[in-house]
């Protein structure tokens, strides 16, 4: 169920009284007194009769008190008064589903889903709509819990010494962050060199994760599988094969890269720091324009970008305990330590 807050700047006296009653209604709901809250929202609505938001809250209070038909009746008024208010259609779908009116709930939900404002992952996880999702008649249109993952690997063979790029796409659910892990070691024929995460301010639920790998030998290499989770939904991307080419005389490495493979947003800090992740692996976070001096091996560059603009970056590499990391801004040391 989705609800909007009621807001007003420099309210006139009747509106101020309505806002006070609205606040009291919220407190009553929080205290587990929905019947009292419904009465307070009704008094507030009498002062601002055109408020669709107050109709939503009064309907919620009635539904929470067990009066689903009363809540539905109020939302009938809300969608008639404000047909473009997606919350009215969506909340009425929830109450109808709880009342057993699956046909009516489906019709209201389809209306609500016409709006791009409605978070599909919220719909897919809302317990009020469980019966609607379980009905096979709705399987072809109702959102189900899904992050919309994709994995793109190069279709053409790659040569020794070149770089390939894997792209993991997340279509929804990542606005509050995501976690990524792999249950398999990287092929010894590939070595990570850069891990770039891109997000969009206009579509915060979407992410693209670009993993760039250097080709170290010839043969067929498996990449993945990857496990991605966000907002309580976990999905797995199956491993895929890439073809790599090298001269027959070339001896490929036999030891796989064993560093952590997590999304940059899981690790990158704010400002400047260095922390040990596991074993010899250290992550250095710094700001654009800084220079890092250290003696790490197998270094991977990590970047977090929003709408193409670099937000934070770091370097991950193998560094024995006791070794020093120095971060310079120009010729000045701005951070130094032994992680």
Beta strands, then each sheet from edge to edge (+ up, - down):
strand 1: 149-152
strand 2: 158-159
strand 3: 163-170
strand 4: 179-182
strand 5: 190-199
strand 6: 207-215
strand 7: 219-223
strand 8: 226-230
strand 9: 233-237
strand 10: 240-245
strand 11: 273-278
strand 12: 281-286
strand 13: 291-293
strand 14: 297-306
strand 15: 309-318
strand 16: 325-329
strand 17: 332-337
sheet 1: 1+ 3- 6+ 5- 14- 15+ 12- 11+
sheet 2: 2+ 10+ 7-
sheet 3: 4+ 8- 9+
sheet 4: 13+ 16- 17+
end
